[in-house]
Every structure is written in C-alpha cells, then in structure tokens.
Amino acid sequence: MSHPLEGVRILELGQVIAGTYGSQVLSDLGAEVIKVETPEGDLGRNPSVAPYRGLSGLFLTLNRNKQSIVINLKTEAGRNIFYDLVKISDVVVDNFRPGVLERLQIDYPTLSRINPRIIHCSVTGFGTEGAYKNYPAFDIIIQAISGHMAITGEPGRPPARVGIPLADLSGGIFSCKGILAALFDRERTGKGRRVELSMFDSMLALLGYMGTMWLTNGELPQPPGSAHDYTVPWQAFEAKEGYVVVATRQEVFWSKLCGVLEDPGLADDPRFATNALRVKNRAVLVPLLERIFRTRTVADWLERLRAAEVPAAPVNNLDGAFAEPPVAEREMIVEYDHPDVGKVRLPGNPIKMSGVSGTISKPAPRLGEHTDAVLSRLLSLTLDQIASLRQQGAIK
C-alpha cells in the first residue's frame, strides 16, 4: 500500500525528543528519514535514559524507521557531503541552540541557495531571538515556565510535571504541522520555507481555553487533581481495588449516574439540580460520591456505568492501558527486531488512512549504520571516495 509521504526525504539533525519525534511521526506516513549524527551520536543514545539491554529505550522509540549516517559538519568535506544531500532532499530538521546553524554554515539562507525547494524546520526552546534565546530548554524547564506545572497535581500539593515529556513532545507535534503545511505550500509555489517554532510557544498554545480565561478574564487556575473547574462530577473516585473516572458533561449523564448510584436523594437534591449548582456545591457533593464509590470494585462500577451509558473509565497504569481492546483492534503495538537487543515492542501509529494498512516498523539504527549505503545510493560515491572521506574525518 502507498503511504502519503513516500518520496519525501528528510535530513534529521535533531536530537533526543524535541528534534526527533516529529520526523519519527512523518516516517510512519512514509517519509524517508536520514538521521545525520555527529561522530559522538545523538544525545538520546545515552543508555542511562530508559535503559534496555545496554541501549536507550528513548532512542529505540523515537528513531524507528530512520537511517543513521555520521557526518562531521565541522569539517569542510563533511559540510560538502551534507550540502550534496540537501540538493536531493525535501526537509531539514534540527533542534540546535541559536547560532549553531550559522557557525556550522547550514542555516536556512545557505541551504536555500543550494536548494530553493528545501524546507528547514528548527525546534528551539524560546525562539531564535530575544531575551531567553540562550536559556536551557529541558522538558521540565518548559513545563514549569509555561504554567503547566502550576496547574498539574492535587490541590495543596507541590507542583507536578505531566507524566510524559510533553514539552519535548510538543516540539515534534508542532514541527510535523509546520513541515506538512510547508510541503503543501511548496506544491503550489515551487519554493521551500523556513519553519521555526519554540517549545515554550507550543506549550502556551496547548493551554487552550485555560490561557484564554487568564488573558481575557484574569482567572488563574489552580491544580485540580483529576477534577474539572467547570463540570461536577468529572474526576477519579476511589473504589475497591483502584480508581474509576466519571464525566457528566451533560445533565442526562448526571441523571443516569444517580440511577447507577442507587441514591434517589442525589437526583432530588435541589443543591445538585444543575451543573452550575453542582460546581457551586462541589465541597458537599464530592464527599457523598466518594463514600458511595468506595462500596464496589472498579470492575463492578464499570459494568454498571457502561450499561447505563455513563461516561466512565478505569484509571489504568500501562499494563491496563495496553490491554484494552482498541489497542489490538487499531494495531497500536508494533515491534521490530534490533540486532543488539532483539525484539522491541513500542506504541504504534495513531494516524489511520484509507488505502494504507499496517505500520512501517524498522529498527532504530546503530550509530552510522547507513553511512556507506546512503552515500553510495544517493550520491553515487565509490568505495574509494567513501574511504577517503572517512580518512579525512568527514564521515564515520
């Protein structure tokens, strides 16, 4: 089956998560991703990060389907090889600090002179200009400064980060959008574009309506735990053997929930007659619900709630999450055989399209594994030429 991005070639200079996740997603859609690494390799290869049999689980996940070549861009010969690859590629992705592209002579003005159709996407921490451009931009730094940590966790408890590296991932999420938009525009204009985004900007955008309520109404949110500022009940409740979540956005769901709870007093209580009143009387209602939910197991509650069509779910850890029926139904576990660690199982591609079946799943590459093959296949270099470049220290 044809994948929509077949024929698109991406040169990835990105490292760790923010500079690698986006092109990994694009590789699932059929793009050829050539990972251009330094002689030391992507920092994401650090085996102490999510260690798995001597390798990094982070790297094994975010570099599926990619080819690795090693080019020393600090050498003239190495830069010339990179320039030759740019001539026959569609996209360059990086997440370098401001100034690095210019020092290496691989900034967009330079690359666009070599290939006017090239799309160059840079993921930064705070942008390429301005007061914060050189600030370190680790995930927890961005989660903290963007306001996300202040609204995550239980009320009255210390700030908590989102359990996944959301700030790093946001760089990949929005770089995908920018690259795809630029590719579409290039079909009309024939010209490439510079795409630049910051993780800080991305996390501000992900605040959504909470950002709007502060900017428009001066309303500062507080950490709600699993609860909702504007809907009650909408949270996790402790049951026997775990927690169950209910979400009663419409009044019909509140009515059905009262029937499941078998407490007619709740439905008839004027303090809880509307969602606005339930929000106002949250401190009275929630303890009542907590006492009721503790009387049955999660499985019992789920059977009753789902039968009554009340939105509900268990609070799964990953063992429960990956055991849910949609995982198998939608092929959300893929695997590959890695030459160093054997079988690797990992989350699949959430984007499903007509005319495409299955998920591309090739092993994350060893450092420089494809250097010779890529240079021979794409640039028609001979073995002697490749050996000469290696002797010069331009490639590895």
N, C-alpha and C positions, 0 to 999 in steps of 0.2 A: 504494500500500500504506500502511496506517496504521502510524505509529510510536508506540511505547508512551507517550511523553511529550507527544504532541500535545495542545495545550490548556493546558500548563503554561507560565507566563510567569515568567521570571527577570530581575530587575534586577541587573545586574553592576556593582558599584563597584570590582571588583578590578583590579589592575594587574600587569604583567609576566607572571610564570608562576604563582606560588602562588595568585593570586586570579583567574586566567583559565582555567587548564587544566581545572578541574572543570566549569565551565559549558560549555566547548567540547565536552567529552565528552557532557554532557547534551543539547547541541544536536544531536549525532549521533543521539540517541534521540528527537528530535522536539520538544524544548523550544524555545520562543521565547525568545531571549536578547537583551535590550536593554541595551547597554553604555552606562552613564551615565558620561560622562567630564567632567573639568574643562575649562575653556577651553584649558588647555595640553595636554590629552590624556594618555592612558595613557603612563607612562614607558617601556613596552615598545615604543612607536613610535620610539624612538631609532634613527636609521638607521645608527649605527655598530655596532649589535649584529646580527651575521649579515647584513651589508649585501647588498641585492639591488636593483640599479637604483634606488638612492636611497631605498629603504624598508627596514624591518627584517624580515628573514626570520623572526625570532622572532614578531613581531606578525602577519605573514601566516599563520603556522601556527596560533597559539593563539586566533585570533579569527575563524576560519572560521565562517560561518553567522550571525554576530551583526549586529545593527543598532547604530549609534552615534548617540547623542544627547548634546549638550553642555548641561549644567545647572550653573549656578554655585550650589552649595549654601551658599555664604557669604552669599547674599542671601535675604531673606525670600520674595521672589517665586519664586526658584528652589526653595527648600525646599517651598513650597506646591505647585509643579508636581510635585516628587518625591513628596510625600505623596499627591497625586491618583493618581499611577501606582501607589503602594503599595496603594491601595484596590482596584485591579483586577489585582494581581499575586499570585503564589504564593510567590516566594522572593526574598530579597535576599542578595547575596554581596559580601563585602568582605575585603580584607587590610590594613586600616589599622592603624597603631600604636595601642596602648591609649590611650584618652582622646579620640581624634579623633571617634569616633561621637557621644560626649556633647557635644563642642564644636560639632559641626555639627547637633545636635539630631535625629539619625537613629539613635539607639541602639534596642535592642530594646524596652524599655518604652514608648518613644514610638511606635514603629511598630506595636506590638501593640495599642495603644489605637486607632490608626487602622484597623487591620485585624487582628482577633483570629486570623485564619487564616494570617497571614503567617509564613513560616519565614525566620529570619535566621541566616545562616551566616557566621562570621568565621574567617579563617585568620590566625593570629598566628605570631610566631617562637617565643616561650616562654610564651605564655599571657597573659591579660589582667590577672593579678595576680602578685605575687611579686617576688623579688629581681631577676630577669632580664627583667622585662616590657618595659623600655625599651631592651634591648640590640639593636644592629643584627642583622638575621637574614638576611644574604645566604646563598645556597646553600652556598658554601664554608665559611662560619662554622658552619652547622648540620652539614655533613658532618664537620667537624673535631671539634666539641664533643660530638657524639653517638657518637663512637667509630668511625665508618665509615672515616675516612681512615687510622686506625691499623691497620686490617686489610685495606687495599687496596694492591696493588702487589707487587713482588718482595721476597723476604726480604733483609734487609740494605741495602735502598734507602730513600731518604727517603719520607715519607708521600705517598700519591697520592689524589686525589679520583676518585670514579666519573666516567667519561667523560661521562655525561649529568647535567643538573642535578637529581639525584634528590631532594634535599631540597626544592627548589621544587616538583617534580612531586608529591611526597608530599602536599603541601597540597591539590592538586587531586584526587589519588586518594582521600584520606580525606574530603574535603568532599563528593564525589559520594556516598559511602556514607552520610554523615550526612544529606544532603538527601533521598536516596531513602527512608531509614528514616523521616524526619520526615513526608514526603509520605504514606507508607503509614499511619503512625500517625494523621495528620490525617483520613484516610478513616474511621477508627473513632471519633475523638473530636470532630472538627469544629474542633479548635484547632491553631494553629501552635506552633512551638517555637523556642527559641534553640539553635543548634548552634555549638559553639566548639571549635576544635582548634588545636594548635600543630605547627609543622614539627618541633620538637625531639621532642615526644612521638611523632610519626609515624615519625621515623627510629629512635627507640628500639624501637618496635613492629616495624619492619622488620628489626631484628637477629635476630628469631626465636629459634631454638634456641641461637644463639651467646650471646644475652643470658641465656638460661636457664642455660647451662653456667657462666657467670660468677656469676650470682646464687645458684645452687644449689651449685655445685661449686668456686667460686673459681678457675675455669680461664680465664686470659687468653689469647685467641687472638693469633697473630702473622700478619703478612701472608703469605699462602701463594702469591702469584702466581696461576697458574691451577690449582694443586694443591688437594687436599681434605684436611682434617685427619683424616678418618676412613675414607677409601677410597683404595686404591692398586691400579692406576694410575687416576687421574682428573685429567687435566691435558692441556695442549698439548705436543706434541712437534714439534721442528723436522724438517721433511722437505725434499726438494729443492723449491724454488720456493714455500715457505710453511710453514705450520704445520697440523697436524691434531690434533684433540682426540679422546681416547678416554675412556670412562667405564664402568668394570667394577664396577658396584654389586653384582651377584650373581656367585657363583662360576662359574655357567655362562658368563658373559661372559669371565671370565679364561681359562677353558679354551678357548673359541673364539678368543680373541685369541692365545693361544700357538700355535694351529694356523695362524693367518694369518701370524704372525711366522716360522714355519718354523724354530723353535728348540726342539727337544724337551727340551733341558736346563732350560728355564724351567718347563715343566709338571711336570717330575720333581724339581725342586729343593725339598727339604723346607723351606727358608727362606721359600718363597713359596706354600706349600700352602694357606693360608687368607688371607683379607683381613687378619685381625689380625696374622699373621706378615708380610705384605707391608708393612703400616704400620710395624711394628717394624723391618723391614729396608729401608725406603724408600731409604736412602742407598746401598745396594748395588744394588737393583733398578732404580731410575730411570736411572742412567748406562748400564746394559745396554740398556734400552729406547731411550734416546736414540741410541745408536750404531746400532741396527737401523733406527730410523725415518729416519735420515739417508740410507739407501741407496736410497730410492724417492721418486717425486714424490707430492705431495698427491693428485692425481687417481688415481694407481695405488693408493695406500693406501686411498682411499675406496672404490674399486671392490671391492677385496678384503675390506675390513672390512664393508661393507654386504652383500656376498654371504654373508658368514658370520654376519650379524645381530649384529655387534658395534656397540654404540652409538658413533657416530663422526660428526665434522663437520669441515668446513674452518673455519679462523679467518678469516672474511670481513671485509673492510672494507665500506663501504656499497655500493660498486659490486657486489660479490659478493652481499651480503645481499639487495638489491632485485632481483637477477637470479634468485633461487631460485624454483623452480616454484610454491610456495604463495603467493607474492606476487600473481601473476596469478590463480591459482585462487580466492583468497579476497578479491580486489579490495582489496588493501592499498596501492594507489596511487590517489589521487583527484586531481582537478585542478579549477581554476576559472580564469576569465578576469578579471583585475583591470584596472580602467580605466586605471591608471597604469603597470603593469609588464607587462601581458599575461598569458600563461599561467603559472600557478603549479601545480606538482605537489608533492604532500605525502603523508605517511603517512595511511592510511585508518582506518576504524573497526574495531577488533578484535572488537566485540561483535556477534555474528550472532544473529538471532532468526527464528523461523518467522513467515511472513506479512509479512516485510519484505525487500525486495530493494533493492540499491544503497545508496549513501551520500549523504546530503544534503551538498552542497558548494557553498556560496555564498561569494563573495569576502569577505575581511576588509574591514571598512568604512573609508572615509575618515572623518576626524575630523568628527563632527557631521552625517554624510551623511543620517541619517534623522530629524533633529530635527523638522523641519516635518511630515513624514509621520506620525511616531508621535504627535505632539501632536494632529494633526488626526484621525487614525484612532481613537486610543484615548480621547482626552479631548474630542473634538468641538470643539476650538478653531478659531475662524475665522482667516483670514489676518490680519485686523486685530489680533486678540488676540495672535497669534504675533509680529507685527511690534512690538507694544507691549512684549512680554516681552523681545524682542531689544534694543529701545531701552533698557530698564531694566538690561540686562546680566545678566538672569536666565538667558538661553539664548544659544546661538551656533549 
